[in-house]
Amino acid sequence: MASSIKVTAPTTDRNAWVWGFTPQAEVWNGRLAMLGFVSVVLIEVFSSQGVLHFWGLL
């Protein structure tokens, strides 16, 4: 006799917030670091001065 109950494997939410050094945290850290690096390069290219001079810190 075949069962009519469908069995599914438990799933985990890959986007759930987990504290600590997790693969998701490292991915976001890398993405934000890339954005920061690109923004610094663009500031230096378009303003013809370093970031610290651009912000008036030097």
N, CA, C, O and CB atoms as a CASP TS submission, in Angstrom:
PFRMAT TS
TARGET T0000
AUTHOR 0000-0000-0000
METHOD Language model
MODEL 1
PARENT N/A
ATOM      1  N   MET     1       0.841  -1.170   0.000  1.00  0.00           N
ATOM      2  CA  MET     1       0.000   0.000   0.000  1.00  0.00           C
ATOM      3  C   MET     1       0.892   1.240   0.000  1.00  0.00           C
ATOM      4  O   MET     1       1.776   1.363   0.848  1.00  0.00           O
ATOM      5  CB  MET     1      -0.960  -0.006   1.215  1.00  0.00           C
ATOM      6  N   ALA     2       0.675   2.142  -0.921  1.00  0.00           N
ATOM      7  CA  ALA     2       1.478   3.357  -1.041  1.00  0.00           C
ATOM      8  C   ALA     2       0.961   4.419  -0.086  1.00  0.00           C
ATOM      9  O   ALA     2      -0.245   4.582   0.099  1.00  0.00           O
ATOM     10  CB  ALA     2       1.464   3.883  -2.489  1.00  0.00           C
ATOM     11  N   SER     3       1.888   5.127   0.508  1.00  0.00           N
ATOM     12  CA  SER     3       1.525   6.188   1.446  1.00  0.00           C
ATOM     13  C   SER     3       1.282   7.485   0.681  1.00  0.00           C
ATOM     14  O   SER     3       1.990   7.784  -0.281  1.00  0.00           O
ATOM     15  CB  SER     3       2.632   6.384   2.517  1.00  0.00           C
ATOM     16  N   SER     4       0.301   8.240   1.100  1.00  0.00           N
ATOM     17  CA  SER     4      -0.011   9.502   0.432  1.00  0.00           C
ATOM     18  C   SER     4       0.646  10.695   1.123  1.00  0.00           C
ATOM     19  O   SER     4       0.395  11.842   0.752  1.00  0.00           O
ATOM     20  CB  SER     4      -1.516   9.704   0.378  1.00  0.00           C
ATOM     21  N   ILE     5       1.488  10.432   2.127  1.00  0.00           N
ATOM     22  CA  ILE     5       2.164  11.509   2.852  1.00  0.00           C
ATOM     23  C   ILE     5       3.474  11.828   2.144  1.00  0.00           C
ATOM     24  O   ILE     5       4.293  10.943   1.894  1.00  0.00           O
ATOM     25  CB  ILE     5       2.419  11.117   4.343  1.00  0.00           C
ATOM     26  N   LYS     6       3.655  13.085   1.830  1.00  0.00           N
ATOM     27  CA  LYS     6       4.878  13.518   1.155  1.00  0.00           C
ATOM     28  C   LYS     6       5.925  13.889   2.204  1.00  0.00           C
ATOM     29  O   LYS     6       5.664  14.705   3.087  1.00  0.00           O
ATOM     30  CB  LYS     6       4.595  14.723   0.205  1.00  0.00           C
ATOM     31  N   VAL     7       7.098  13.291   2.102  1.00  0.00           N
ATOM     32  CA  VAL     7       8.178  13.545   3.050  1.00  0.00           C
ATOM     33  C   VAL     7       9.199  14.448   2.376  1.00  0.00           C
ATOM     34  O   VAL     7       9.678  14.149   1.283  1.00  0.00           O
ATOM     35  CB  VAL     7       8.838  12.213   3.535  1.00  0.00           C
ATOM     36  N   THR     8       9.530  15.556   3.034  1.00  0.00           N
ATOM     37  CA  THR     8      10.545  16.462   2.502  1.00  0.00           C
ATOM     38  C   THR     8      11.679  16.594   3.497  1.00  0.00           C
ATOM     39  O   THR     8      11.480  16.484   4.707  1.00  0.00           O
ATOM     40  CB  THR     8       9.941  17.847   2.182  1.00  0.00           C
ATOM     41  N   ALA     9      12.848  16.827   2.983  1.00  0.00           N
ATOM     42  CA  ALA     9      14.014  17.013   3.843  1.00  0.00           C
ATOM     43  C   ALA     9      13.936  18.389   4.500  1.00  0.00           C
ATOM     44  O   ALA     9      13.456  19.343   3.887  1.00  0.00           O
ATOM     45  CB  ALA     9      15.336  16.860   3.032  1.00  0.00           C
ATOM     46  N   PRO    10      14.401  18.496   5.734  1.00  0.00           N
ATOM     47  CA  PRO    10      14.390  19.819   6.381  1.00  0.00           C
ATOM     48  C   PRO    10      15.322  20.780   5.646  1.00  0.00           C
ATOM     49  O   PRO    10      16.418  20.407   5.227  1.00  0.00           O
ATOM     50  CB  PRO    10      14.807  19.704   7.871  1.00  0.00           C
ATOM     51  N   THR    11      14.874  21.998   5.503  1.00  0.00           N
ATOM     52  CA  THR    11      15.680  23.006   4.819  1.00  0.00           C
ATOM     53  C   THR    11      16.166  24.039   5.823  1.00  0.00           C
ATOM     54  O   THR    11      15.544  24.272   6.859  1.00  0.00           O
ATOM     55  CB  THR    11      14.874  23.685   3.688  1.00  0.00           C
ATOM     56  N   THR    12      17.278  24.640   5.490  1.00  0.00           N
ATOM     57  CA  THR    12      17.810  25.710   6.332  1.00  0.00           C
ATOM     58  C   THR    12      17.740  27.011   5.560  1.00  0.00           C
ATOM     59  O   THR    12      17.912  27.036   4.342  1.00  0.00           O
ATOM     60  CB  THR    12      19.270  25.409   6.781  1.00  0.00           C
ATOM     61  N   ASP    13      17.491  28.069   6.264  1.00  0.00           N
ATOM     62  CA  ASP    13      17.440  29.390   5.649  1.00  0.00           C
ATOM     63  C   ASP    13      18.865  29.895   5.482  1.00  0.00           C
ATOM     64  O   ASP    13      19.530  30.223   6.465  1.00  0.00           O
ATOM     65  CB  ASP    13      16.587  30.382   6.501  1.00  0.00           C
ATOM     66  N   ARG    14      19.333  29.959   4.246  1.00  0.00           N
ATOM     67  CA  ARG    14      20.709  30.375   3.992  1.00  0.00           C
ATOM     68  C   ARG    14      20.927  31.848   4.285  1.00  0.00           C
ATOM     69  O   ARG    14      22.071  32.278   4.435  1.00  0.00           O
ATOM     70  CB  ARG    14      21.083  30.083   2.562  1.00  0.00           C
ATOM     71  N   ASN    15      19.859  32.634   4.371  1.00  0.00           N
ATOM     72  CA  ASN    15      19.981  34.061   4.633  1.00  0.00           C
ATOM     73  C   ASN    15      19.677  34.417   6.080  1.00  0.00           C
ATOM     74  O   ASN    15      19.581  35.597   6.417  1.00  0.00           O
ATOM     75  CB  ASN    15      19.066  34.828   3.722  1.00  0.00           C
ATOM     76  N   ALA    16      19.526  33.429   6.929  1.00  0.00           N
ATOM     77  CA  ALA    16      19.228  33.696   8.336  1.00  0.00           C
ATOM     78  C   ALA    16      20.439  34.327   9.011  1.00  0.00           C
ATOM     79  O   ALA    16      21.583  34.033   8.663  1.00  0.00           O
ATOM     80  CB  ALA    16      18.817  32.395   9.069  1.00  0.00           C
ATOM     81  N   TRP    17      20.173  35.198   9.978  1.00  0.00           N
ATOM     82  CA  TRP    17      21.245  35.887  10.694  1.00  0.00           C
ATOM     83  C   TRP    17      21.870  34.934  11.704  1.00  0.00           C
ATOM     84  O   TRP    17      21.187  34.412  12.585  1.00  0.00           O
ATOM     85  CB  TRP    17      20.713  37.165  11.401  1.00  0.00           C
ATOM     86  N   VAL    18      23.177  34.711  11.569  1.00  0.00           N
ATOM     87  CA  VAL    18      23.930  33.870  12.489  1.00  0.00           C
ATOM     88  C   VAL    18      25.138  34.671  12.920  1.00  0.00           C
ATOM     89  O   VAL    18      25.824  35.260  12.085  1.00  0.00           O
ATOM     90  CB  VAL    18      24.345  32.501  11.836  1.00  0.00           C
ATOM     91  N   TRP    19      25.407  34.701  14.216  1.00  0.00           N
ATOM     92  CA  TRP    19      26.502  35.499  14.751  1.00  0.00           C
ATOM     93  C   TRP    19      27.821  34.755  14.611  1.00  0.00           C
ATOM     94  O   TRP    19      27.877  33.546  14.836  1.00  0.00           O
ATOM     95  CB  TRP    19      26.245  35.854  16.219  1.00  0.00           C
ATOM     96  N   GLY    20      28.893  35.472  14.237  1.00  0.00           N
ATOM     97  CA  GLY    20      30.228  34.882  14.220  1.00  0.00           C
ATOM     98  C   GLY    20      30.805  34.790  12.823  1.00  0.00           C
ATOM     99  O   GLY    20      30.278  35.359  11.867  1.00  0.00           O
ATOM    100  N   PHE    21      31.903  34.056  12.732  1.00  0.00           N
ATOM    101  CA  PHE    21      32.600  33.884  11.465  1.00  0.00           C
ATOM    102  C   PHE    21      31.941  32.761  10.677  1.00  0.00           C
ATOM    103  O   PHE    21      32.354  31.604  10.756  1.00  0.00           O
ATOM    104  CB  PHE    21      34.103  33.587  11.694  1.00  0.00           C
ATOM    105  N   THR    22      30.929  33.111   9.929  1.00  0.00           N
ATOM    106  CA  THR    22      30.212  32.140   9.110  1.00  0.00           C
ATOM    107  C   THR    22      30.537  32.404   7.646  1.00  0.00           C
ATOM    108  O   THR    22      30.999  33.493   7.307  1.00  0.00           O
ATOM    109  CB  THR    22      28.675  32.212   9.363  1.00  0.00           C
ATOM    110  N   PRO    23      30.307  31.438   6.784  1.00  0.00           N
ATOM    111  CA  PRO    23      30.556  31.679   5.358  1.00  0.00           C
ATOM    112  C   PRO    23      29.776  32.871   4.811  1.00  0.00           C
ATOM    113  O   PRO    23      30.289  33.619   3.978  1.00  0.00           O
ATOM    114  CB  PRO    23      30.206  30.443   4.560  1.00  0.00           C
ATOM    115  N   GLN    24      28.533  33.053   5.277  1.00  0.00           N
ATOM    116  CA  GLN    24      27.739  34.187   4.798  1.00  0.00           C
ATOM    117  C   GLN    24      28.350  35.508   5.243  1.00  0.00           C
ATOM    118  O   GLN    24      28.365  36.474   4.480  1.00  0.00           O
ATOM    119  CB  GLN    24      26.294  34.082   5.301  1.00  0.00           C
ATOM    120  N   ALA    25      28.856  35.557   6.477  1.00  0.00           N
ATOM    121  CA  ALA    25      29.476  36.785   6.970  1.00  0.00           C
ATOM    122  C   ALA    25      30.735  37.103   6.177  1.00  0.00           C
ATOM    123  O   ALA    25      31.009  38.266   5.883  1.00  0.00           O
ATOM    124  CB  ALA    25      29.805  36.664   8.465  1.00  0.00           C
ATOM    125  N   GLU    26      31.493  36.083   5.835  1.00  0.00           N
ATOM    126  CA  GLU    26      32.714  36.310   5.070  1.00  0.00           C
ATOM    127  C   GLU    26      32.409  36.756   3.644  1.00  0.00           C
ATOM    128  O   GLU    26      33.150  37.557   3.074  1.00  0.00           O
ATOM    129  CB  GLU    26      33.564  35.047   5.049  1.00  0.00           C
ATOM    130  N   VAL    27      31.335  36.251   3.070  1.00  0.00           N
ATOM    131  CA  VAL    27      30.933  36.697   1.730  1.00  0.00           C
ATOM    132  C   VAL    27      30.563  38.172   1.763  1.00  0.00           C
ATOM    133  O   VAL    27      30.989  38.938   0.899  1.00  0.00           O
ATOM    134  CB  VAL    27      29.745  35.856   1.201  1.00  0.00           C
ATOM    135  N   TRP    28      29.760  38.581   2.770  1.00  0.00           N
ATOM    136  CA  TRP    28      29.373  39.987   2.880  1.00  0.00           C
ATOM    137  C   TRP    28      30.577  40.865   3.182  1.00  0.00           C
ATOM    138  O   TRP    28      30.665  41.984   2.677  1.00  0.00           O
ATOM    139  CB  TRP    28      28.310  40.166   3.965  1.00  0.00           C
ATOM    140  N   ASN    29      31.498  40.381   3.990  1.00  0.00           N
ATOM    141  CA  ASN    29      32.706  41.136   4.286  1.00  0.00           C
ATOM    142  C   ASN    29      33.505  41.376   3.009  1.00  0.00           C
ATOM    143  O   ASN    29      34.000  42.480   2.787  1.00  0.00           O
ATOM    144  CB  ASN    29      33.562  40.399   5.328  1.00  0.00           C
ATOM    145  N   GLY    30      33.632  40.365   2.183  1.00  0.00           N
ATOM    146  CA  GLY    30      34.344  40.514   0.919  1.00  0.00           C
ATOM    147  C   GLY    30      33.650  41.466  -0.030  1.00  0.00           C
ATOM    148  O   GLY    30      34.304  42.264  -0.700  1.00  0.00           O
ATOM    149  N   ARG    31      32.334  41.390  -0.093  1.00  0.00           N
ATOM    150  CA  ARG    31      31.582  42.288  -0.980  1.00  0.00           C
ATOM    151  C   ARG    31      31.735  43.742  -0.554  1.00  0.00           C
ATOM    152  O   ARG    31      31.955  44.621  -1.387  1.00  0.00           O
ATOM    153  CB  ARG    31      30.098  41.905  -0.997  1.00  0.00           C
ATOM    154  N   LEU    32      31.618  43.988   0.741  1.00  0.00           N
ATOM    155  CA  LEU    32      31.748  45.363   1.228  1.00  0.00           C
ATOM    156  C   LEU    32      33.175  45.877   1.066  1.00  0.00           C
ATOM    157  O   LEU    32      33.381  47.060   0.795  1.00  0.00           O
ATOM    158  CB  LEU    32      31.325  45.451   2.697  1.00  0.00           C
ATOM    159  N   ALA    33      34.159  44.998   1.230  1.00  0.00           N
ATOM    160  CA  ALA    33      35.547  45.407   1.017  1.00  0.00           C
ATOM    161  C   ALA    33      35.779  45.779  -0.445  1.00  0.00           C
ATOM    162  O   ALA    33      36.484  46.746  -0.732  1.00  0.00           O
ATOM    163  CB  ALA    33      36.513  44.283   1.442  1.00  0.00           C
ATOM    164  N   MET    34      35.194  45.023  -1.367  1.00  0.00           N
ATOM    165  CA  MET    34      35.331  45.348  -2.787  1.00  0.00           C
ATOM    166  C   MET    34      34.675  46.685  -3.110  1.00  0.00           C
ATOM    167  O   MET    34      35.229  47.477  -3.873  1.00  0.00           O
ATOM    168  CB  MET    34      34.719  44.241  -3.649  1.00  0.00           C
ATOM    169  N   LEU    35      33.500  46.943  -2.538  1.00  0.00           N
ATOM    170  CA  LEU    35      32.840  48.231  -2.758  1.00  0.00           C
ATOM    171  C   LEU    35      33.678  49.380  -2.214  1.00  0.00           C
ATOM    172  O   LEU    35      33.799  50.423  -2.857  1.00  0.00           O
ATOM    173  CB  LEU    35      31.456  48.239  -2.106  1.00  0.00           C
ATOM    174  N   GLY    36      34.252  49.194  -1.040  1.00  0.00           N
ATOM    175  CA  GLY    36      35.105  50.227  -0.457  1.00  0.00           C
ATOM    176  C   GLY    36      36.329  50.490  -1.305  1.00  0.00           C
ATOM    177  O   GLY    36      36.696  51.644  -1.528  1.00  0.00           O
ATOM    178  N   PHE    37      36.966  49.433  -1.780  1.00  0.00           N
ATOM    179  CA  PHE    37      38.160  49.601  -2.603  1.00  0.00           C
ATOM    180  C   PHE    37      37.834  50.314  -3.908  1.00  0.00           C
ATOM    181  O   PHE    37      38.565  51.213  -4.323  1.00  0.00           O
ATOM    182  CB  PHE    37      38.801  48.245  -2.893  1.00  0.00           C
ATOM    183  N   VAL    38      36.749  49.924  -4.554  1.00  0.00           N
ATOM    184  CA  VAL    38      36.358  50.566  -5.813  1.00  0.00           C
ATOM    185  C   VAL    38      36.001  52.022  -5.583  1.00  0.00           C
ATOM    186  O   VAL    38      36.344  52.873  -6.403  1.00  0.00           O
ATOM    187  CB  VAL    38      35.174  49.829  -6.454  1.00  0.00           C
ATOM    188  N   SER    39      35.319  52.331  -4.485  1.00  0.00           N
ATOM    189  CA  SER    39      34.963  53.729  -4.225  1.00  0.00           C
ATOM    190  C   SER    39      36.203  54.575  -3.967  1.00  0.00           C
ATOM    191  O   SER    39      36.257  55.726  -4.402  1.00  0.00           O
ATOM    192  CB  SER    39      34.009  53.824  -3.031  1.00  0.00           C
ATOM    193  N   VAL    40      37.196  54.039  -3.275  1.00  0.00           N
ATOM    194  CA  VAL    40      38.441  54.778  -3.047  1.00  0.00           C
ATOM    195  C   VAL    40      39.161  55.026  -4.366  1.00  0.00           C
ATOM    196  O   VAL    40      39.660  56.126  -4.602  1.00  0.00           O
ATOM    197  CB  VAL    40      39.360  54.012  -2.075  1.00  0.00           C
ATOM    198  N   VAL    41      39.218  54.023  -5.218  1.00  0.00           N
ATOM    199  CA  VAL    41      39.876  54.192  -6.518  1.00  0.00           C
ATOM    200  C   VAL    41      39.141  55.231  -7.353  1.00  0.00           C
ATOM    201  O   VAL    41      39.781  56.063  -7.996  1.00  0.00           O
ATOM    202  CB  VAL    41      39.943  52.849  -7.277  1.00  0.00           C
ATOM    203  N   LEU    42      37.812  55.202  -7.358  1.00  0.00           N
ATOM    204  CA  LEU    42      37.052  56.182  -8.139  1.00  0.00           C
ATOM    205  C   LEU    42      37.235  57.599  -7.609  1.00  0.00           C
ATOM    206  O   LEU    42      37.327  58.543  -8.393  1.00  0.00           O
ATOM    207  CB  LEU    42      35.574  55.821  -8.137  1.00  0.00           C
ATOM    208  N   ILE    43      37.288  57.758  -6.300  1.00  0.00           N
ATOM    209  CA  ILE    43      37.531  59.086  -5.725  1.00  0.00           C
ATOM    210  C   ILE    43      38.892  59.602  -6.159  1.00  0.00           C
ATOM    211  O   ILE    43      39.029  60.770  -6.524  1.00  0.00           O
ATOM    212  CB  ILE    43      37.443  59.043  -4.183  1.00  0.00           C
ATOM    213  N   GLU    44      39.907  58.732  -6.122  1.00  0.00           N
ATOM    214  CA  GLU    44      41.245  59.170  -6.509  1.00  0.00           C
ATOM    215  C   GLU    44      41.335  59.473  -7.995  1.00  0.00           C
ATOM    216  O   GLU    44      42.045  60.398  -8.391  1.00  0.00           O
ATOM    217  CB  GLU    44      42.266  58.115  -6.139  1.00  0.00           C
ATOM    218  N   VAL    45      40.631  58.713  -8.826  1.00  0.00           N
ATOM    219  CA  VAL    45      40.685  58.942 -10.273  1.00  0.00           C
ATOM    220  C   VAL    45      39.989  60.245 -10.645  1.00  0.00           C
ATOM    221  O   VAL    45      40.527  61.032 -11.425  1.00  0.00           O
ATOM    222  CB  VAL    45      40.042  57.770 -11.026  1.00  0.00           C
ATOM    223  N   PHE    46      38.802  60.482 -10.099  1.00  0.00           N
ATOM    224  CA  PHE    46      38.026  61.640 -10.515  1.00  0.00           C
ATOM    225  C   PHE    46      38.413  62.934  -9.813  1.00  0.00           C
ATOM    226  O   PHE    46      38.155  64.014 -10.344  1.00  0.00           O
ATOM    227  CB  PHE    46      36.588  61.374 -10.285  1.00  0.00           C
ATOM    228  N   SER    47      39.024  62.857  -8.634  1.00  0.00           N
ATOM    229  CA  SER    47      39.398  64.089  -7.939  1.00  0.00           C
ATOM    230  C   SER    47      40.885  64.412  -8.075  1.00  0.00           C
ATOM    231  O   SER    47      41.318  65.496  -7.683  1.00  0.00           O
ATOM    232  CB  SER    47      39.035  63.982  -6.472  1.00  0.00           C
ATOM    233  N   SER    48      41.659  63.504  -8.616  1.00  0.00           N
ATOM    234  CA  SER    48      43.113  63.673  -8.792  1.00  0.00           C
ATOM    235  C   SER    48      43.829  63.943  -7.477  1.00  0.00           C
ATOM    236  O   SER    48      44.861  64.614  -7.460  1.00  0.00           O
ATOM    237  CB  SER    48      43.396  64.811  -9.762  1.00  0.00           C
ATOM    238  N   GLN    49      43.299  63.437  -6.391  1.00  0.00           N
ATOM    239  CA  GLN    49      43.963  63.534  -5.097  1.00  0.00           C
ATOM    240  C   GLN    49      43.571  62.322  -4.258  1.00  0.00           C
ATOM    241  O   GLN    49      42.592  61.636  -4.549  1.00  0.00           O
ATOM    242  CB  GLN    49      43.590  64.865  -4.369  1.00  0.00           C
ATOM    243  N   GLY    50      44.343  62.078  -3.228  1.00  0.00           N
ATOM    244  CA  GLY    50      44.062  60.942  -2.367  1.00  0.00           C
ATOM    245  C   GLY    50      42.792  61.126  -1.556  1.00  0.00           C
ATOM    246  O   GLY    50      42.247  62.226  -1.473  1.00  0.00           O
ATOM    247  N   VAL    51      42.330  60.045  -0.966  1.00  0.00           N
ATOM    248  CA  VAL    51      41.081  60.079  -0.211  1.00  0.00           C
ATOM    249  C   VAL    51      41.207  60.970   1.010  1.00  0.00           C
ATOM    250  O   VAL    51      40.277  61.714   1.321  1.00  0.00           O
ATOM    251  CB  VAL    51      40.671  58.672   0.208  1.00  0.00           C
ATOM    252  N   LEU    52      42.327  60.916   1.709  1.00  0.00           N
ATOM    253  CA  LEU    52      42.492  61.742   2.901  1.00  0.00           C
ATOM    254  C   LEU    52      42.522  63.224   2.555  1.00  0.00           C
ATOM    255  O   LEU    52      41.990  64.043   3.304  1.00  0.00           O
ATOM    256  CB  LEU    52      43.765  61.356   3.638  1.00  0.00           C
ATOM    257  N   HIS    53      43.140  63.581   1.426  1.00  0.00           N
ATOM    258  CA  HIS    53      43.112  64.977   0.972  1.00  0.00           C
ATOM    259  C   HIS    53      41.705  65.360   0.518  1.00  0.00           C
ATOM    260  O   HIS    53      41.260  66.486   0.739  1.00  0.00           O
ATOM    261  CB  HIS    53      44.126  65.199  -0.178  1.00  0.00           C
ATOM    262  N   PHE    54      41.015  64.425  -0.114  1.00  0.00           N
ATOM    263  CA  PHE    54      39.657  64.683  -0.589  1.00  0.00           C
ATOM    264  C   PHE    54      38.726  65.016   0.571  1.00  0.00           C
ATOM    265  O   PHE    54      37.872  65.895   0.449  1.00  0.00           O
ATOM    266  CB  PHE    54      39.122  63.474  -1.364  1.00  0.00           C
ATOM    267  N   TRP    55      38.884  64.324   1.688  1.00  0.00           N
ATOM    268  CA  TRP    55      38.059  64.573   2.862  1.00  0.00           C
ATOM    269  C   TRP    55      38.611  65.674   3.745  1.00  0.00           C
ATOM    270  O   TRP    55      38.003  66.014   4.760  1.00  0.00           O
ATOM    271  CB  TRP    55      37.917  63.315   3.662  1.00  0.00           C
ATOM    272  N   GLY    56      39.753  66.238   3.380  1.00  0.00           N
ATOM    273  CA  GLY    56      40.335  67.330   4.141  1.00  0.00           C
ATOM    274  C   GLY    56      41.007  66.901   5.429  1.00  0.00           C
ATOM    275  O   GLY    56      41.121  67.696   6.361  1.00  0.00           O
ATOM    276  N   LEU    57      41.452  65.662   5.495  1.00  0.00           N
ATOM    277  CA  LEU    57      42.100  65.169   6.707  1.00  0.00           C
ATOM    278  C   LEU    57      43.609  65.392   6.692  1.00  0.00           C
ATOM    279  O   LEU    57      44.256  65.309   7.736  1.00  0.00           O
ATOM    280  CB  LEU    57      41.806  63.698   6.885  1.00  0.00           C
ATOM    281  N   LEU    58      44.163  65.668   5.544  1.00  0.00           N
ATOM    282  CA  LEU    58      45.601  65.964   5.443  1.00  0.00           C
ATOM    283  C   LEU    58      45.804  67.354   4.881  1.00  0.00           C
ATOM    284  O   LEU    58      46.942  67.793   4.717  1.00  0.00           O
ATOM    285  CB  LEU    58      46.323  64.920   4.559  1.00  0.00           C
TER
END
